[in-house]
Amino acid sequence: MKSSCAYLLAAVALFGCASSRTYFTDAQVIGPYTPAVKVGDFLYVSGQIAMKPGTSELAADEIESQTRQVFENIKAILSKAGYALSDVIQCTVYLKDMNDYAKMNQIYGSYFTQGRFPTRTTVEVSNLPRNARIEITAVACKAH
């Protein structure tokens, strides 16, 4: 049975990666990475910090403003790829201070439909680019 499962997982991995890839590169980045990559029906959105569009400045210092700006940045990338927040199935949240968790959670929850939240992992990290307080990655899936 184990070998059957291994073959099945290998086939899924192989065929999933064999899908065509589309790179969405028109969002502002601060390093050598792509803002989003579409593979099959999945869109992988790179970690977003609270940079104001068209600038290298962060939104205000408090976690609420930064969380809102991160989601606006994610929404813009999703939209350019033909996706919406309702298509997001998984997020990873990186917080510089876990004491910001409750405030972040309140804003985070307002961007999704009650009862249809994506899966999520939240971790505290020692630092983030540009000294941001939060960074969020997302994976979206849209059946065509």
PyMOL commands that set and color helices and strands:
alter all, ss='L'
color gray80, all
select helices_A, chain A and resi 2-18+63-80+85-87+98-110+129-131
alter helices_A, ss='H'
color red, helices_A
select strands_A, chain A and resi 21-24+36-39+42-48+88-95+119-124+134-141
alter strands_A, ss='S'
color yellow, strands_A
deselect
rebuild
show_as cartoon
